[in-house]
Amino acid sequence: MTERATGTLSAILIDDEQLAREELSYLLREFPDIEILATGRNGLEAVKLIENLEPDVVFLDVQMPGLDGLGVIQNLREKNVPLPHFILATAYDQYAIQAFRWEALDYLLKPIEKDRLALAIERARKAVTDKTKTAPQPEIAPLRGAPQRTKLLVKNNNRNFIVDAQDVVYATIDDGLITVVATNVEGESNYRTIEELQSNLDPATFWRVHRSFLVNIHRIKEVIPWFKSSFQLRMDDKKQTEVPVSRVQTKRLRALLKL
């Protein structure tokens, strides 16, 4: 969650009330080191945005219809998604103990006061800095496990196709199902996880650019600037698929392509 302008904190705002989102966005304009990546209206949107954008900090409403704020944190934990720092917001102080039990970084009462918000942001700055200092650097090559395979089995319409590994453009996982997209065929893989598939392929060719995507670096057609500090990759498949690059992998992308 780190490759961005020095000192900038990437943030997502989640609140089911538009007025509350707009008010918080307005207050955050006073803090030039806060980069708002996106806003969301409910807990389900929050989960998706956090998975895809990997923000440093999330300003999260506690009370929302459907999946509430604490439910968002629990959902992410169950999916083993690396957690950002959460600053919870609500009009009721009765949730404070439960919020800190879920290891929220801070807890703001609505209406949010600028001075109190400043204290929460300063706490977020320190937490992100400390985390950056202790976090291991991303590996350039995936871990080696099983012997590297040059052929993969891809299932499509009850048929089993044998695909050269070099012809694989990318692989992605959704709800536990891995889809392999190759130059001439697209279908399901027997592998259970992206990690397992990755460990069987050439680490000099296949790169885990996002927790849900493994790409063949020789099949990257275009690098597309996305937010201020991140990118998407347009792949060389028939659909010209755009694959997100996680914020923690942006550093490798810059080094790989001399961006």
C-alpha positions in Angstrom: 0.0 0.0 0.0 2.9 2.3 -0.4 4.1 3.4 -3.9 2.8 6.9 -4.3 4.1 10.5 -3.8 6.2 10.7 -0.7 4.2 11.4 2.4 0.8 10.9 0.7 -1.8 8.7 2.4 -4.3 7.0 0.0 -7.8 6.9 1.4 -11.3 5.6 0.7 -14.5 7.1 2.1 -17.5 4.9 2.9 -20.8 6.2 4.1 -24.4 5.5 3.1 -25.3 9.2 3.3 -24.2 11.4 0.4 -24.1 14.5 2.6 -21.7 12.8 5.1 -19.4 11.7 2.2 -19.4 15.2 0.8 -18.8 16.8 4.2 -15.8 14.5 4.9 -14.4 15.0 1.5 -14.6 18.8 2.1 -12.8 18.5 5.4 -10.1 16.4 3.9 -9.2 19.0 1.3 -7.5 20.8 4.2 -5.0 17.9 4.3 -3.0 17.9 1.1 -1.2 14.6 1.9 -4.6 12.7 1.8 -5.3 11.2 -1.7 -8.9 10.2 -1.9 -9.0 7.1 -4.2 -12.7 6.5 -4.2 -15.9 6.8 -2.2 -18.5 4.1 -1.5 -22.1 4.0 -0.4 -22.3 0.7 1.5 -20.4 -2.2 3.0 -20.3 -4.3 -0.1 -18.8 -1.5 -2.1 -16.3 -1.0 0.7 -15.1 -4.6 0.5 -14.6 -4.4 -3.3 -12.9 -1.0 -3.2 -10.5 -2.1 -0.5 -9.7 -5.3 -2.3 -9.0 -3.6 -5.6 -7.4 -0.3 -4.5 -5.5 -1.3 -1.3 -5.8 2.1 0.4 -3.7 3.1 3.4 -6.7 4.3 5.4 -10.4 3.9 5.2 -12.9 6.3 6.7 -15.8 3.9 7.4 -19.3 4.6 8.6 -20.3 2.1 11.3 -24.1 2.1 10.7 -25.0 1.1 7.1 -27.9 -1.0 5.7 -26.9 -4.5 4.8 -23.2 -4.9 5.6 -22.3 -2.4 8.3 -18.8 -1.1 9.1 -17.8 -3.7 11.5 -19.2 -6.3 9.1 -16.8 -5.0 6.4 -13.8 -5.5 8.7 -15.0 -9.0 9.6 -15.6 -9.9 5.9 -12.1 -8.8 4.9 -10.6 -10.8 7.8 -12.5 -13.9 6.7 -11.2 -13.5 3.1 -7.6 -12.9 4.4 -7.4 -9.5 2.7 -4.6 -7.4 4.0 -6.3 -4.7 6.1 -5.9 -1.0 5.7 -6.1 1.3 8.8 -9.7 2.0 9.6 -11.0 5.2 11.1 -14.6 4.6 12.0 -17.3 7.3 12.1 -20.7 7.3 13.6 -23.2 9.6 15.3 -23.3 7.2 18.3 -20.5 6.6 20.8 -21.9 3.2 21.9 -19.8 1.5 19.3 -16.5 2.7 20.5 -15.5 -0.3 22.6 -16.5 -2.7 19.8 -14.6 -0.6 17.3 -11.3 -0.8 19.2 -11.9 -4.5 19.7 -11.7 -4.8 15.9 -8.4 -2.9 16.1 -9.8 0.3 14.4 -7.1 3.0 14.3 -9.5 5.7 15.6 -13.1 6.5 16.2 -14.8 9.8 15.2 -18.2 11.0 16.3 -20.4 12.8 13.8 -20.5 15.7 13.1 -16.8 15.4 12.6 -14.7 18.3 13.9 -11.7 19.4 11.9 -9.4 19.4 14.9 -10.4 15.8 15.9 -10.0 14.7 12.3 -6.5 16.2 12.3 -5.6 14.0 15.3 -6.9 10.9 13.5 -5.0 11.7 10.4 -1.8 12.2 12.4 -2.3 8.8 14.0 -2.8 7.3 10.5 0.4 8.9 9.3 2.4 7.4 12.1 0.8 4.0 11.7 1.5 3.9 8.0 5.1 5.0 8.5 5.7 2.4 11.1 4.1 -0.3 9.0 6.3 0.7 6.0 9.4 0.5 8.0 8.7 -3.0 9.2 7.1 -4.5 6.1 9.2 -6.8 4.0 10.0 -5.7 0.4 7.9 -7.3 -2.3 9.7 -10.2 -4.0 10.8 -9.8 -7.6 10.2 -13.5 -8.3 7.5 -15.8 -6.8 8.5 -18.5 -4.5 9.7 -21.7 -6.1 7.7 -24.8 -5.1 6.7 -27.5 -7.6 8.8 -28.0 -10.8 8.0 -25.5 -13.5 5.5 -26.6 -16.0 5.5 -25.8 -19.7 2.0 -27.1 -20.3 -1.3 -26.4 -18.5 -4.7 -28.1 -18.6 -7.6 -25.7 -19.4 -11.2 -26.9 -19.3 -13.7 -25.3 -21.7 -17.2 -26.7 -22.5 -16.4 -30.1 -21.1 -13.2 -30.3 -23.2 -9.7 -30.5 -21.8 -7.2 -28.3 -23.8 -3.5 -28.5 -23.4 -2.0 -25.0 -23.5 1.7 -24.0 -23.7 2.5 -21.9 -20.6 4.1 -19.2 -22.8 0.7 -18.8 -24.5 -1.0 -17.9 -21.2 -1.8 -14.2 -21.1 -3.1 -14.1 -17.6 -4.9 -16.0 -14.9 -7.5 -14.7 -12.4 -9.4 -16.0 -9.4 -12.9 -15.2 -8.4 -14.9 -17.0 -5.7 -12.2 -19.7 -5.6 -12.4 -20.5 -9.3 -9.3 -19.9 -11.4 -9.8 -18.8 -15.0 -6.8 -19.1 -17.4 -6.9 -16.8 -20.5 -4.5 -17.9 -23.3 -4.0 -16.7 -26.8 -6.5 -19.2 -28.3 -8.6 -20.5 -25.4 -10.1 -19.4 -22.1 -11.3 -21.8 -19.4 -11.0 -23.1 -15.9 -7.9 -24.5 -14.2 -7.6 -27.4 -11.8 -5.4 -25.3 -9.5 -7.0 -24.3 -6.2 -5.2 -21.0 -5.7 -3.2 -18.4 -7.6 -0.3 -19.2 -5.4 -0.3 -22.8 -6.4 -0.5 -22.0 -10.1 2.2 -19.4 -9.7 4.6 -21.8 -8.0 4.4 -24.1 -11.0 5.2 -21.5 -13.6 8.4 -19.7 -14.6 9.0 -16.9 -12.1 10.8 -14.8 -14.7 7.7 -14.8 -16.9 4.7 -14.8 -14.6 4.1 -12.0 -12.2 1.5 -11.7 -9.4 0.5 -8.1 -10.1 -2.6 -8.2 -7.9 -3.9 -10.7 -5.3 -6.5 -11.8 -7.9 -4.3 -11.7 -11.1 -1.2 -13.5 -12.4 0.1 -12.1 -15.7 2.6 -13.1 -18.4 4.9 -10.1 -18.6 5.6 -10.8 -22.2 1.8 -10.4 -22.9 1.5 -6.9 -21.5 0.4 -4.6 -24.4 0.1 -1.3 -22.6 0.6 0.3 -19.2 -2.3 2.7 -18.4 -2.0 5.3 -15.7 -4.9 4.9 -13.3 -4.9 6.9 -10.0 -2.0 9.2 -9.3 0.2 6.4 -8.1 -1.1 3.3 -9.7 -1.6 1.6 -13.1 -3.6 -0.9 -15.0 -2.1 -3.3 -17.6 -3.8 -3.8 -20.9 -3.2 -7.4 -21.8 -2.6 -8.9 -25.3 -5.7 -11.2 -25.3 -8.7 -10.9 -27.6 -10.7 -8.8 -25.2 -7.8 -6.4 -24.4 -8.4 -7.1 -20.8 -7.3 -4.4 -18.3 -5.7 -5.8 -15.2 -5.2 -3.8 -12.0 -1.7 -3.5 -10.5 -1.8 -3.5 -6.7 -0.3 -0.6 -5.0 2.4 -2.8 -3.4 3.4 -4.1 -6.8 3.6 -0.7 -8.5 7.2 -0.4 -7.4 8.2 -3.5 -9.3 6.3 -2.3 -12.3 8.2 1.0 -12.4 11.5 -1.0 -12.1 10.5 -3.6 -14.7 9.4 -1.1 -17.3 11.6 1.9 -16.3 8.5 4.1 -15.7 
